[in-house]
Amino acid sequence: MHPVRTTRATRLLTGALISVLALTGCGTSGAKGDGPALVDRAASIDRAEPLAAPDIAIPHLPATVDSADGRRVHVASADRIVPLTGSLNEIVFSLGLGGHVVARDITATFEQAANLPVVTRAHDVSAESVLSLKPTLVLADTETGPAEAIGQIRAAGIPLVVVAPAKSLTDVGRRITTVAGALGVPGAGRKLVTRTEERISAVRKGVPVAPNGRKPRVAFLYLRGSAAVYLLGGAESGAPSLLAAAGAVDAGQESGLRKDFTPLTSEALVKAAPDAILVMRKGLASVGGVDGLLKIPGVAQTPAGLDRRIVSIDDGVLLNYGPRTDQVLKSLVDQLYKGSK
């Protein structure tokens, strides 16, 4: 769900983007006086939902699968799984194999993973921590790093499958299918894909038409108040597909921003002219809620700021494009069109 870690600059941006997941003590997402425009339903999105018992399968291994880095990986056992992103961890739990997971990275924020040991340091993988757990399978994606840690895990003879990252709704089924194949439960994967896609479709059918017939323009902002980091999402942020499914337009993309994120400026906000602002819940809390957000230069002068129209969704699921994407989309739709039905 995050920008690809291929250069130093991109790695730094990725670290900033997911740092909000580690913030603690942020309180609620809105301060007194935030007004009715902020509706935070994200608190209900905190648990993975495994398949129903009849659909959970026992891994049928060994299997040889394609890894997104061009390798063919032989998987002999799924007894001890280490997923190195929160999204991959959630998929494993949703397939009903959470009992096989022995670790998590810092972005696995859902309830069932809370007591698992963390194998990342400052969002980078600790090869030593991973290997100490004696995994039989490690799942990563092309954003997982550093490369030295991935190489060290492979050099130890541990099967490591890399999954291409998610950037849009079209990636949901692919990622579930890939993980299910690596775990030796392709049938369960098909059932989870069907369940997820049906739920997403049901939410999309309920998207209301905007009262004025014009699709709302939504700006996706990444906020980290403790470090004074304020970024505006563009075409590669991961948000455009989700916003399109909600019947909205990504204001950053439409204003010409072709990269993932760009520093937030008054000029960029004026050009984006958002009707609403999408933020991560803890990021919003880090700037002092809606009142604090409106103090960031340029925000209060946008249509979104003038109407205090802020959409807040849990950090751990917003751009995961995984089995709970329907919940994310429903929360987005409910908040965006509040009062229009």
C-alpha positions as a printed NumPy array, in Angstrom:
array([[  0.   ,   0.   ,   0.   ],
       [  2.92 ,   2.297,   0.17 ],
       [  5.402,   3.785,  -2.331],
       [  8.052,   1.411,  -3.684],
       [ 11.386,   1.47 ,  -1.876],
       [ 13.784,   1.744,  -4.812],
       [ 15.759,   4.907,  -4.027],
       [ 16.922,   6.631,  -0.876],
       [ 14.394,   9.428,  -1.388],
       [ 11.555,   6.977,  -1.897],
       [ 12.611,   4.94 ,   1.138],
       [ 12.512,   8.061,   3.274],
       [  9.041,   8.914,   2.002],
       [  7.844,   5.389,   2.687],
       [  9.19 ,   5.577,   6.198],
       [  7.352,   8.84 ,   6.728],
       [  4.128,   7.466,   5.296],
       [  3.976,   4.438,   7.599],
       [  5.46 ,   6.14 ,  10.67 ],
       [  2.002,   7.292,  11.631],
       [  1.14 ,   3.663,  12.373],
       [  3.576,   3.68 ,  15.283],
       [  2.331,   6.878,  16.915],
       [  1.012,   6.348,  20.427],
       [ -0.928,   8.46 ,  22.821],
       [ -2.565,  10.426,  20.041],
       [ -5.987,  10.44 ,  21.657],
       [ -9.147,  10.715,  19.611],
       [ -9.264,  11.889,  16.06 ],
       [-11.206,  15.02 ,  16.804],
       [-10.852,  17.688,  19.452],
       [-13.658,  19.601,  21.1  ],
       [-15.28 ,  21.871,  18.574],
       [-14.428,  19.734,  15.567],
       [-18.052,  19.857,  14.462],
       [-20.32 ,  17.243,  12.924],
       [-18.41 ,  16.984,   9.637],
       [-15.973,  14.485,  11.2  ],
       [-17.466,  11.009,  11.467],
       [-14.905,   8.456,  12.654],
       [-16.07 ,   4.914,  11.987],
       [-12.508,   3.636,  11.752],
       [-12.54 ,   2.363,  15.333],
       [-14.726,  -0.564,  14.217],
       [-12.136,  -1.668,  11.643],
       [ -9.687,  -3.367,  13.997],
       [-10.002,  -7.096,  13.434],
       [ -9.222,  -9.429,  10.572],
       [-12.157, -11.668,   9.621],
       [-11.118, -15.259,   8.88 ],
       [-13.105, -17.357,   6.449],
       [-15.918, -19.411,   7.925],
       [-14.697, -22.727,   9.335],
       [-15.896, -24.902,   6.418],
       [-13.853, -22.815,   3.982],
       [-10.576, -22.942,   5.918],
       [ -8.186, -25.423,   4.347],
       [ -5.153, -27.322,   5.557],
       [ -2.079, -26.257,   3.55 ],
       [ -1.372, -28.693,   0.725],
       [  2.391, -28.485,   0.295],
       [  5.035, -28.627,  -1.108],
       [  4.428, -26.119,  -3.874],
       [  6.573, -24.023,  -6.159],
       [  5.342, -20.476,  -6.704],
       [  6.384, -17.376,  -8.63 ],
       [  7.86 , -14.519,  -6.61 ],
       [  7.406, -10.915,  -7.772],
       [ 11.187, -10.48 ,  -7.943],
       [ 11.414, -13.061, -10.74 ],
       [ 12.366, -16.076,  -8.636],
       [ 10.683, -19.464,  -8.358],
       [ 10.306, -20.372,  -4.701],
       [  9.818, -23.863,  -3.313],
       [  7.602, -23.879,  -0.219],
       [  7.639, -27.067,   1.839],
       [  5.847, -25.944,   4.988],
       [  3.525, -23.204,   6.242],
       [  3.891, -24.167,   9.891],
       [  5.732, -20.969,  10.884],
       [  4.879, -17.95 ,   8.743],
       [  6.421, -14.473,   9.001],
       [  4.572, -11.876,   6.882],
       [  6.662,  -8.712,   6.622],
       [  3.819,  -6.25 ,   5.933],
       [  0.567,  -5.614,   7.745],
       [ -1.432,  -6.245,   4.598],
       [  0.135,  -9.661,   3.998],
       [ -0.342, -10.55 ,   7.648],
       [ -4.024,  -9.702,   7.38 ],
       [ -4.447, -11.882,   4.303],
       [ -2.912, -14.86 ,   6.102],
       [ -5.251, -14.383,   9.063],
       [ -8.24 , -13.946,   6.756],
       [ -7.413, -17.239,   5.05 ],
       [ -7.783, -18.837,   8.474],
       [ -4.084, -19.53 ,   9.023],
       [ -3.409, -16.946,  11.708],
       [ -2.383, -19.705,  14.095],
       [  0.628, -20.354,  11.856],
       [  1.882, -16.753,  12.025],
       [  4.811, -16.269,  14.422],
       [  5.639, -12.564,  13.927],
       [  4.472,  -9.246,  12.541],
       [  5.877,  -5.981,  11.303],
       [  4.934,  -2.638,  12.806],
       [  2.118,  -2.035,  10.317],
       [  0.117,  -5.124,  11.364],
       [ -2.221,  -3.222,  13.659],
       [ -5.296,  -5.472,  13.769],
       [ -6.304,  -7.039,  17.061],
       [ -5.386, -10.684,  16.454],
       [ -1.777,  -9.772,  15.642],
       [ -1.258,  -7.524,  18.657],
       [  0.696, -10.028,  20.765],
       [  2.999, -11.278,  18.017],
       [  6.677, -10.297,  18.246],
       [  7.679,  -7.381,  15.993],
       [ 10.521,  -8.085,  13.566],
       [ 11.035,  -4.573,  12.206],
       [ 13.16 ,  -1.735,  13.509],
       [ 12.269,   1.77 ,  12.388],
       [ 10.184,   0.07 ,   9.67 ],
       [ 13.129,  -1.919,   8.326],
       [ 13.234,  -5.696,   8.64 ],
       [ 15.583,  -7.185,  11.207],
       [ 16.925, -10.351,   9.6  ],
       [ 18.23 , -11.54 ,  12.956],
       [ 14.785, -11.226,  14.551],
       [ 13.153, -13.079,  11.678],
       [ 15.661, -15.924,  11.688],
       [ 15.479, -16.315,  15.464],
       [ 11.842, -17.409,  15.062],
       [ 12.842, -20.273,  12.75 ],
       [ 10.241, -19.522,  10.05 ],
       [  9.368, -22.042,   7.377],
       [  8.01 , -19.298,   5.079],
       [  8.552, -15.546,   4.866],
       [  6.179, -13.301,   2.895],
       [  7.356,  -9.884,   1.728],
       [  6.51 ,  -7.383,  -0.977],
       [  8.64 ,  -5.286,  -3.268],
       [  8.575,  -2.437,  -0.743],
       [ 10.083,  -4.557,   2.041],
       [ 13.641,  -3.681,   2.965],
       [ 16.455,  -3.261,   3.417],
       [ 17.671,  -5.471,   0.592],
       [ 20.504,  -6.738,   2.794],
       [ 18.003,  -8.174,   5.274],
       [ 16.041,  -9.909,   2.539],
       [ 19.273, -11.351,   1.168],
       [ 20.324, -12.56 ,   4.614],
       [ 17.025, -14.387,   5.121],
       [ 17.315, -16.061,   1.733],
       [ 20.946, -16.966,   2.361],
       [ 19.825, -18.838,   5.463],
       [ 17.736, -21.09 ,   3.227],
       [ 14.327, -19.756,   4.267],
       [ 11.726, -19.735,   1.462],
       [ 10.841, -16.081,   0.848],
       [  8.012, -15.13 ,  -1.498],
       [  7.757, -11.528,  -2.699],
       [  4.288, -10.229,  -3.567],
       [  3.743,  -7.228,  -5.856],
       [  2.389,  -4.25 ,  -3.873],
       [ -1.193,  -3.031,  -3.967],
       [ -2.004,   0.311,  -5.572],
       [ -5.666,  -0.064,  -6.504],
       [ -8.829,  -2.137,  -6.131],
       [ -7.743,  -4.308,  -9.054],
       [ -4.856,  -5.593,  -6.915],
       [ -7.026,  -7.061,  -4.153],
       [ -7.762, -10.421,  -5.759],
       [ -4.256, -10.833,  -7.149],
       [ -2.572, -10.437,  -3.774],
       [ -4.948, -12.81 ,  -2.005],
       [ -4.47 , -15.409,  -4.751],
       [ -0.673, -15.116,  -4.586],
       [ -0.54 , -15.521,  -0.818],
       [ -3.007, -18.422,  -0.861],
       [ -0.9  , -20.189,  -3.477],
       [  2.251, -19.781,  -1.404],
       [  0.459, -21.199,   1.638],
       [ -0.879, -24.194,  -0.28 ],
       [ -4.537, -23.191,   0.102],
       [ -5.564, -21.986,  -3.383],
       [ -9.19 , -23.027,  -2.85 ],
       [ -9.474, -20.928,   0.286],
       [ -7.88 , -18.099,  -1.667],
       [-10.595, -18.261,  -4.319],
       [-13.285, -18.187,  -1.625],
       [-11.696, -15.191,   0.082],
       [-11.382, -13.363,  -3.244],
       [-15.054, -14.035,  -3.993],
       [-16.158, -12.873,  -0.542],
       [-14.051,  -9.728,  -0.73 ],
       [-15.09 ,  -8.771,  -4.259],
       [-18.777,  -9.376,  -3.538],
       [-18.611,  -7.143,  -0.485],
       [-16.805,  -4.389,  -2.363],
       [-19.379,  -4.605,  -5.155],
       [-22.229,  -4.318,  -2.652],
       [-20.743,  -1.137,  -1.188],
       [-20.183,   0.373,  -4.631],
       [-23.827,  -0.211,  -5.542],
       [-24.833,   1.888,  -2.554],
       [-22.724,   4.941,  -3.417],
       [-25.136,   7.88 ,  -3.624],
       [-25.154,  10.453,  -6.369],
       [-23.854,  13.8  ,  -5.15 ],
       [-26.711,  16.278,  -4.602],
       [-25.365,  18.688,  -7.229],
       [-24.458,  15.917,  -9.66 ],
       [-20.76 ,  16.829,  -9.452],
       [-18.3  ,  14.26 ,  -8.14 ],
       [-16.686,  15.52 ,  -4.927],
       [-12.995,  16.375,  -5.164],
       [-11.075,  14.742,  -2.308],
       [ -7.486,  15.513,  -1.328],
       [ -5.56 ,  12.761,   0.44 ],
       [ -3.224,  14.298,   3.026],
       [ -0.503,  12.511,   4.959],
       [  0.026,  14.218,   8.299],
       [  2.654,  13.738,  10.972],
       [  2.427,  16.7  ,  13.261],
       [  5.225,  15.612,  15.585],
       [  7.69 ,  15.913,  12.7  ],
       [  5.916,  18.756,  10.875],
       [  5.476,  16.486,   7.839],
       [  2.525,  17.419,   5.638],
       [  2.144,  15.775,   2.232],
       [ -0.458,  15.904,  -0.537],
       [ -1.214,  12.683,  -2.377],
       [ -0.986,  12.46 ,  -6.153],
       [ -1.587,   9.879,  -8.855],
       [  0.661,   7.217,  -7.275],
       [ -0.412,   7.613,  -3.637],
       [ -2.732,   4.613,  -3.771],
       [ -5.823,   6.675,  -2.956],
       [ -7.214,   7.467,  -6.461],
       [ -8.712,   4.005,  -7.014],
       [-10.436,   3.991,  -3.638],
       [-11.805,   7.486,  -4.185],
       [-13.042,   6.582,  -7.663],
       [-14.912,   3.59 ,  -6.212],
       [-16.572,   6.009,  -3.782],
       [-17.764,   8.168,  -6.665],
       [-15.193,  10.862,  -5.972],
       [-12.223,  12.433,  -7.729],
       [ -8.685,  12.515,  -6.344],
       [ -8.029,  16.25 ,  -6.172],
       [ -4.253,  15.884,  -6.115],
       [ -4.211,  13.708,  -9.207],
       [ -6.678,  15.951, -11.028],
       [ -4.569,  19.01 , -10.257],
       [ -1.642,  17.434, -12.114],
       [  0.349,  15.686,  -9.377],
       [  1.771,  12.598, -11.059],
       [  3.987,  11.314,  -8.223],
       [  2.964,   9.616,  -4.991],
       [  3.278,  12.549,  -2.601],
       [  4.43 ,  16.144,  -2.714],
       [  5.011,  18.65 ,   0.111],
       [  1.781,  20.361,   1.08 ],
       [  1.689,  24.059,   0.175],
       [ -1.032,  26.7  ,   0.052],
       [ -0.533,  26.918,  -3.702],
       [ -0.982,  23.163,  -4.173],
       [ -4.153,  23.223,  -2.076],
       [ -5.6  ,  26.135,  -4.027],
       [ -4.981,  24.26 ,  -7.268],
       [ -6.441,  21.011,  -5.887],
       [ -9.508,  22.841,  -4.485],
       [-10.795,  19.812,  -2.534],
       [-14.404,  19.552,  -1.418],
       [-13.275,  17.074,   1.249],
       [-10.002,  15.961,   2.801],
       [ -9.078,  12.315,   3.439],
       [ -6.64 ,  11.597,   6.279],
       [ -5.388,   8.722,   8.384],
       [ -6.957,   8.756,  11.824],
       [ -3.751,   8.905,  13.87 ],
       [ -2.283,  11.419,  11.477],
       [ -5.246,  13.685,  12.105],
       [ -4.842,  13.256,  15.842],
       [ -1.14 ,  14.146,  15.547],
       [ -2.025,  17.668,  14.362],
       [ -4.706,  18.233,  16.995],
       [ -7.817,  17.016,  15.224],
       [ -9.823,  19.041,  12.749],
       [ -9.111,  22.323,  14.517],
       [ -5.382,  21.651,  14.228],
       [ -5.691,  20.588,  10.607],
       [ -7.375,  23.88 ,   9.76 ],
       [ -4.364,  25.757,  11.14 ],
       [ -2.074,  24.26 ,   8.476],
       [ -1.539,  27.041,   5.906],
       [ -4.058,  26.901,   3.103],
       [ -6.348,  24.197,   4.509],
       [ -8.964,  26.513,   6.015],
       [ -9.314,  28.369,   2.706],
       [-10.265,  25.286,   0.68 ],
       [-13.918,  24.305,   0.174],
       [-13.191,  21.305,   2.431],
       [-11.781,  23.532,   5.152],
       [-14.608,  26.021,   4.943],
       [-17.14 ,  23.193,   5.348],
       [-14.975,  21.24 ,   7.857],
       [-15.516,  18.23 ,   5.614],
       [-12.906,  15.755,   6.817],
       [-12.893,  11.984,   6.256],
       [-10.832,   9.981,   8.753],
       [-10.006,   6.275,   8.343],
       [ -7.836,   3.933,  10.367],
       [ -4.157,   4.01 ,   9.444],
       [ -3.734,   0.239,   9.352],
       [ -6.298,  -0.401,   6.611],
       [ -6.766,   2.729,   4.519],
       [ -4.523,   1.717,   1.602],
       [ -4.107,  -2.   ,   2.307],
       [ -6.397,  -3.144,  -0.532],
       [ -6.947,  -6.399,   1.29 ],
       [ -9.845,  -8.449,   2.682],
       [-11.293,  -5.478,   4.608],
       [-11.346,  -3.069,   1.689],
       [-15.149,  -3.134,   1.664],
       [-15.149,  -1.771,   5.232],
       [-12.711,   0.962,   4.265],
       [-14.807,   1.896,   1.243],
       [-18.025,   1.925,   3.269],
       [-16.48 ,   4.174,   5.914],
       [-15.265,   6.514,   3.179],
       [-18.686,   6.619,   1.492],
       [-20.583,   7.089,   4.764],
       [-18.419,  10.014,   5.811],
       [-18.139,  11.616,   2.401],
       [-21.859,  11.664,   1.7  ],
       [-23.14 ,  12.15 ,   5.232],
       [-26.498,  13.878,   5.094],
       [-26.878,  13.483,   1.3  ],
       [-28.961,  10.292,   1.307]])
